[in-house]
C-alpha cells in the first residue's frame, strides 16, 4: 500500500472512530473495535515509513 493510500485509510478510520465515540460513548465495544483498526493502520504505516534518525 502506498503512502497516500495509507494516509487516506488512516484518516477515514480516524473520522469513523470520532463519529462512533460521539454517538455511542468511549466505553462502547464498537469504539474499541474501531480504535484497534486505527491502531493497526498506524502501526502498518510506521513499519513501512520509519522516521529518520537525526
DSSP file (Angstrom, degrees, kcal/mol; ACC not computed):
  #  RESIDUE AA STRUCTURE BP1 BP2  ACC     N-H-->O    O-->H-N    N-H-->O    O-->H-N    TCO  KAPPA ALPHA  PHI   PSI    X-CA   Y-CA   Z-CA
    1    1 A X              0   0    0      0, 0.0     2,-0.0     0, 0.0     0, 0.0   0.000 360.0 360.0 360.0 135.4    0.0    0.0    0.0
    2    2 A X     >  -     0   0    0      1,-0.1     4,-2.5     4,-0.0     5,-0.2  -0.266 360.0-106.5 -76.6 164.7    1.3    3.4   -0.9
    3    3 A X  H  > S+     0   0    0      1,-0.2     4,-2.4     2,-0.2     5,-0.2   0.903 118.9  47.8 -58.3 -46.2    1.9    6.3    1.5
    4    4 A X  H  > S+     0   0    0      2,-0.2     4,-2.4     1,-0.2    -1,-0.2   0.888 110.8  51.6 -66.6 -37.8   -1.1    8.3    0.2
    5    5 A X  H  > S+     0   0    0      2,-0.2     4,-2.6     1,-0.2    -1,-0.2   0.915 110.1  49.7 -64.4 -42.0   -3.4    5.3    0.4
    6    6 A X  H  X S+     0   0    0     -4,-2.5     4,-2.8     1,-0.2    -2,-0.2   0.941 111.0  49.5 -58.9 -47.3   -2.3    4.6    4.0
    7    7 A X  H  X S+     0   0    0     -4,-2.4     4,-2.4     1,-0.2    -2,-0.2   0.894 111.4  49.0 -61.9 -40.2   -2.9    8.3    4.9
    8    8 A X  H  X S+     0   0    0     -4,-2.4     4,-2.4     2,-0.2    -1,-0.2   0.928 113.0  46.4 -64.5 -44.9   -6.4    8.2    3.3
    9    9 A X  H  X S+     0   0    0     -4,-2.6     4,-2.3     2,-0.2    -2,-0.2   0.881 112.1  51.4 -66.1 -37.4   -7.3    5.0    5.1
   10   10 A X  H  X S+     0   0    0     -4,-2.8     4,-2.5    -5,-0.2    -2,-0.2   0.930 110.7  48.2 -63.5 -45.5   -6.0    6.3    8.4
   11   11 A X  H  X S+     0   0    0     -4,-2.4     4,-2.4     2,-0.2    -2,-0.2   0.904 111.6  49.3 -63.8 -41.5   -8.0    9.5    8.0
   12   12 A X  H  X S+     0   0    0     -4,-2.4     4,-2.2     1,-0.2    -1,-0.2   0.915 112.6  47.8 -62.3 -42.9  -11.2    7.5    7.2
   13   13 A X  H  X S+     0   0    0     -4,-2.3     4,-2.3     2,-0.2    -2,-0.2   0.882 111.3  51.2 -66.0 -38.3  -10.6    5.3   10.2
   14   14 A X  H  X S+     0   0    0     -4,-2.5     4,-2.4     2,-0.2    -2,-0.2   0.918 110.5  48.1 -65.1 -43.6  -10.0    8.3   12.5
   15   15 A X  H  X S+     0   0    0     -4,-2.4     4,-2.3     2,-0.2    -2,-0.2   0.903 111.7  49.8 -64.3 -40.6  -13.2   10.0   11.3
   16   16 A X  H  X S+     0   0    0     -4,-2.2     4,-2.7     2,-0.2     5,-0.2   0.901 109.6  52.1 -64.4 -40.5  -15.2    6.8   11.9
   17   17 A X  H  X S+     0   0    0     -4,-2.3     4,-2.6     2,-0.2    -2,-0.2   0.932 110.4  47.6 -60.9 -46.5  -13.7    6.5   15.4
   18   18 A X  H  X S+     0   0    0     -4,-2.4     4,-2.2     2,-0.2    -2,-0.2   0.911 112.3  50.1 -61.0 -43.1  -14.7   10.1   16.2
   19   19 A X  H  X S+     0   0    0     -4,-2.3     4,-2.1     1,-0.2    -2,-0.2   0.931 112.8  45.8 -61.0 -47.8  -18.2    9.5   14.9
   20   20 A X  H  X>S+     0   0    0     -4,-2.7     4,-3.2     1,-0.2     5,-0.5   0.903 111.3  52.6 -63.9 -41.3  -18.7    6.3   16.9
   21   21 A X  H  X5S+     0   0    0     -4,-2.6     4,-1.7     1,-0.2    -1,-0.2   0.900 111.8  45.7 -63.2 -40.8  -17.3    7.8   20.0
   22   22 A X  H  <5S+     0   0    0     -4,-2.2    -1,-0.2    -5,-0.2    -2,-0.2   0.882 119.1  42.0 -67.9 -37.6  -19.7   10.8   19.8
   23   23 A X  H  <5S+     0   0    0     -4,-2.1    -2,-0.2    -5,-0.2    -3,-0.2   0.896 132.7  16.6 -77.3 -41.4  -22.7    8.5   19.0
   24   24 A X  H  <5S-     0   0    0     -4,-3.2    -3,-0.2    -5,-0.2     3,-0.2   0.583 105.1-111.7-113.5 -13.4  -22.0    5.7   21.5
   25   25 A X    ><< -     0   0    0     -4,-1.7     3,-1.4    -5,-0.5     6,-0.2  -0.022  36.2 -77.3  92.7 157.5  -19.6    6.9   24.1
   26   26 A X  T 3  S+     0   0    0      1,-0.3    -1,-0.1     5,-0.1    -5,-0.1   0.681 123.9  57.8 -67.5 -19.5  -16.0    6.0   24.7
   27   27 A X  T 3  S+     0   0    0     -3,-0.2    -1,-0.3    -6,-0.1    -2,-0.1   0.496  78.2 114.6 -91.6  -3.0  -16.8    2.8   26.6
   28   28 A X  S X> S-     0   0    0     -3,-1.4     4,-1.8     1,-0.1     3,-0.6  -0.403  70.1-130.2 -72.8 143.2  -18.8    1.1   23.7
   29   29 A X  H 3> S+     0   0    0      1,-0.2     4,-2.5     2,-0.2     5,-0.2   0.805 107.2  60.0 -63.5 -30.1  -17.3   -2.0   22.1
   30   30 A X  H 3> S+     0   0    0      2,-0.2     4,-2.0     1,-0.2    -1,-0.2   0.863 104.8  49.4 -65.7 -35.1  -17.8   -0.5   18.6
   31   31 A X  H <> S+     0   0    0     -3,-0.6     4,-2.3    -6,-0.2    -2,-0.2   0.913 110.8  49.8 -68.9 -43.1  -15.5    2.3   19.6
   32   32 A X  H  X S+     0   0    0     -4,-1.8     4,-2.2     2,-0.2    -2,-0.2   0.926 110.2  50.4 -61.0 -45.4  -12.9   -0.1   20.9
   33   33 A X  H  X S+     0   0    0     -4,-2.5     4,-1.9     1,-0.2    -1,-0.2   0.914 111.8  47.4 -60.2 -43.2  -13.0   -2.2   17.7
   34   34 A X  H  X S+     0   0    0     -4,-2.0     4,-2.5     1,-0.2    -1,-0.2   0.878 109.1  54.7 -67.5 -36.1  -12.6    0.9   15.5
   35   35 A X  H  X S+     0   0    0     -4,-2.3     4,-2.7     1,-0.2    -1,-0.2   0.899 107.0  50.7 -62.4 -40.3   -9.7    2.1   17.7
   36   36 A X  H  X S+     0   0    0     -4,-2.2     4,-2.2     2,-0.2    -1,-0.2   0.900 109.9  50.4 -64.0 -40.8   -8.0   -1.3   17.2
   37   37 A X  H  X S+     0   0    0     -4,-1.9     4,-2.1     2,-0.2    -2,-0.2   0.926 111.6  47.6 -62.5 -44.6   -8.4   -0.9   13.4
   38   38 A X  H  X S+     0   0    0     -4,-2.5     4,-2.7     1,-0.2    -2,-0.2   0.921 110.3  52.2 -63.1 -43.6   -7.0    2.6   13.5
   39   39 A X  H  X S+     0   0    0     -4,-2.7     4,-2.8     1,-0.2    -1,-0.2   0.907 108.1  51.8 -58.1 -42.3   -4.0    1.4   15.6
   40   40 A X  H  X S+     0   0    0     -4,-2.2     4,-2.5     2,-0.2    -1,-0.2   0.907 110.7  47.8 -63.0 -41.8   -3.3   -1.4   13.1
   41   41 A X  H  X S+     0   0    0     -4,-2.1     4,-2.5     2,-0.2    -2,-0.2   0.927 113.0  48.1 -63.9 -44.4   -3.3    1.1   10.2
   42   42 A X  H  X S+     0   0    0     -4,-2.7     4,-2.4     2,-0.2    -2,-0.2   0.903 112.4  48.7 -63.3 -41.3   -1.0    3.4   12.2
   43   43 A X  H  X S+     0   0    0     -4,-2.8     4,-2.2     2,-0.2    -1,-0.2   0.910 111.3  50.2 -65.0 -41.8    1.4    0.6   13.1
   44   44 A X  H  X S+     0   0    0     -4,-2.5     4,-1.7    -5,-0.2    -2,-0.2   0.911 111.2  48.7 -62.0 -42.4    1.4   -0.6    9.5
   45   45 A X  H  X S+     0   0    0     -4,-2.5     4,-1.9     1,-0.2    -2,-0.2   0.922 110.4  51.3 -62.3 -44.3    2.2    2.9    8.3
   46   46 A X  H  < S+     0   0    0     -4,-2.4    -2,-0.2     1,-0.2    -1,-0.2   0.876 108.9  50.9 -62.1 -38.0    5.0    3.2   10.9
   47   47 A X  H  < S+     0   0    0     -4,-2.2     3,-0.4     1,-0.2    -1,-0.2   0.869 115.9  40.9 -68.0 -35.7    6.6    0.0    9.8
   48   48 A X  H  < S+     0   0    0     -4,-1.7    -2,-0.2     1,-0.2    -1,-0.2   0.704 124.9  36.2 -84.5 -20.5    6.6    1.0    6.1
   49   49 A X  S  < S-     0   0    0     -4,-1.9    -1,-0.2    -5,-0.2    -2,-0.1  -0.546  78.5-174.7-133.5  67.4    7.7    4.6    6.8
   50   50 A X        -     0   0    0     -3,-0.4     2,-0.1    -2,-0.2    -3,-0.1  -0.304  31.8-106.4 -65.5 148.2   10.1    4.6    9.7
   51   51 A X        -     0   0    0      1,-0.1     2,-0.3    -5,-0.1    -1,-0.1  -0.464  34.4-115.8 -71.4 144.4   11.3    8.0   10.9
   52   52 A X        -     0   0    0     -2,-0.1     2,-0.3    -3,-0.1    -1,-0.1  -0.633  25.2-121.2 -81.7 137.9   14.8    9.0   10.0
   53   53 A X              0   0    0     -2,-0.3    -1,-0.1     1,-0.1     0, 0.0  -0.621 360.0 360.0 -77.6 135.4   17.2    9.4   12.9
   54   54 A X              0   0    0     -2,-0.3    -1,-0.1     0, 0.0    -2,-0.0   0.451 360.0 360.0 -87.5 360.0   18.7   12.9   13.0
